[in-house]
Every structure is written in structure tokens, then in C-alpha cells.
Amino acid sequence: MGKKDDFQRTIAYGDAALKQIKRNEIPAYPKNYELWYTYSAGFNHALNKSVNEILKAKGSISPQEVDQIYNRFMSPQRLGERIEEVGNLISDEIGQIVDTISESQSSASDYKSSLEGAKTELTSEQDTDKIREIVSNLIVATRQTEAINRNLEVQLAESRRQIEEMKESIEAIRFESLTDELTTLANRKHFDQSLERAIDEAEHSREPLSLLMTDIDRFKNFNDTYGHQTGDQVLRLVALAVKQNVKGQDIACRYGGEEFGVILPMTSLKQAISVAENIRKSVMSKELVKRSTGENLGRITISIGVSTYTVGDTPQSMIERSDQCLYAAKRNGRNRVVAETDLEEPETVQVA
């Protein structure tokens, strides 16, 4: 997207953040500004929901409540703490397994000694009663060993279950760290990692790679008119349209704010333009209805810029070309797809 649009959008978020700080009489510390900027931009749906619930109930929010929400949803230590917690649980569980196996090995060693002792005694023993005693002791040792083995099986089964649960927790943490909560698309971190990896693969495989950068037309005006909740609904609608028009290998991301990025491995520029058109038409075909009132808010549109990998490209160079195309789409009337090959032709500027 163009630098001018970036400037205007981010200044609007900053102004909205300062208004919230003043309205709620919150100290303008950097982390408080960060929280209200995120709230104004709508990046974190769970954060917005928590803030809105407090504002609805009380009319304002206290500095203490802001701190709690920041620590819950934005503190950089939060994810690390959860990973450390799961890691400690796994470490404890592995320690218990080692102790159980050691106990079983000790029992097996004792049982082996009992068998060897019984064998030696039975070889030389002639007394029937003494033989019965030896066999009886051997049966007791066998049953004790069987009980220990059964206990080991139960403990190992329980440990296996708990480790599976912890693996799911780790996967959930990983998913959360790479997913935008509002749209359930991949987040910016995932986008950056995936695009770098896709470029490396394209460079070695010589397969095509294309990139779409998408922006919702006039989203700020829409958000200001109908509110953040309706704005969130718009973001989900666009995300759904993106999901429905990409393949399994494609990576759809929320790049930031109302911008989306779609990485298209093994996809030529021509094919990428077709995907972009399908997404654009899908978004335009959906009517938006305000959930709280049932009011029909009409249709929304998006603009899309398309670039394709060339030898020597970096993630930044591909993003920049897609952004140039996206900005050209905005200048030429919005609700359109512009590919990098279109930039080679003179633009016909249309009045929006």
C-alpha cells in the first residue's frame, strides 16, 4: 500500500488511541499507548472484547484494568511463560517415567536373583517340603513382579495421555503465536516466515511463486461510521472470502489492520490474477448486515496488487511490488486487481 495511505491510516489509529487515553484518564505510558493503538486498529479481537465489556459495564476503564488487559493479551512475556510452564510439566512427567522404569528395572533384577537362587536350591534340594517352600516363594516373587509391571503399564499409559495433552497445548500455543485471532488467518509473523521460506523454495525449485496484497476500500470511513464491532465483521467477511478461494498449499494472512496477504506457491502471475479476481468478486457479492439491528449496510469492495517472483527477489522486494500495484488499484478507482505487468502500461486515473 502507498506510503501516504499508511501515514493517514496509522495517524488515525494514533489519534484514536490518544482520545481513549484522555477519555479514560489513563497515563500516557508507552505500553498504554500501545494497548489503545491496538484497540483502535482492531488487531486483537480478544483484547477489544475485554475492553468493550468493561466500557459497557462501567462507562470507563481504570489504569489497573488496562494493566491487567495488557498483561493478559499483549505482554511479550505471556507466550514465553506458557511455553515454560508446559516445558516444566513435560520435564516433570519424564522424570516420573524415568523413576518408574528404574523401579521396574530394580524389580526385574530382584526377580532374576530370585529365579537364579531358586534354580540353585532346587538342583540340590531333596526335601519335598523345602521344595514346596522354594516354589511358594517363587510364586510370591512372580506375583509381585507382575503387580509392579501392571503398575508400570498403568503409569506409562497415564504418562502417554498427559504427554499427548501437553503436545496439544504446545501446538495450541504455536497456533496462537502464528494466528490472527479475529480472522483465524495466519498473522504477520507467520506471513514473514512463510514468504521467506517460499522464496527460498522457489529459488531452488524454479517453480513460480506469486503474492497478493489486499486492502479493504474505505475501511476507515466504514469503521468510523458503524463502529469497531461492525468493522470486525467486515474483516471476518473478507477473511472468509480469501479462505474460500485459495488452495491447501496457499498461505492467507492478515498482514495488518485491513490489509491481507496471500502467498501463492507454484502459481504463475496469470493464475494469481485469476485467484485475486475470484477473491475480489467473492467479497463484492456479499451483502453486509449489521447483526445488532439487521440493517443492510450494502456491499464492501477490496483492491488487490499482484507480484510474482523473479530471480534475486527478497520478501521486501516482492511486497513492495505488490504494494505498488495495490496503490495503483486505489488510484484507478478501487475494487480492482492490478498486477505488476499492468504497471508497465500508462495508468488511466479514474475518479473514485
Secondary structure, 3 states (H helix, E strand, C coil): CCHHHHHHHHHHHHHHHHHHHHHCCCCCCHHHHHHHHHHHHCCCHHHHHHHHHHHHHHCCCCHHHHHHHHHHHCCCHHHHHHHHHHHHHHHHHHHHHHHHHHHHHHHHHHHHHHHHHHHHHHHHCCCHHHHHHHHHHHHHHHHHHHHHHHHHHHHHHHHHHHHHHHHHHHHHHHHHHHECCCCCCECHHHHHHHHHHHHHHHHHHCCCEEEEEEEECCHHHHHHHHCHHHHHHHHHHHHHHHHCCCCCCCEEEEEECCEEEEEEECCCHHHHHHHHHHHHHHHHCCEEECCCCCCEEEECCEEEEEEECCCCCCHHHHHHHHHHHHHHHHHCCCCCEEEHHHHHCCCCCCCC
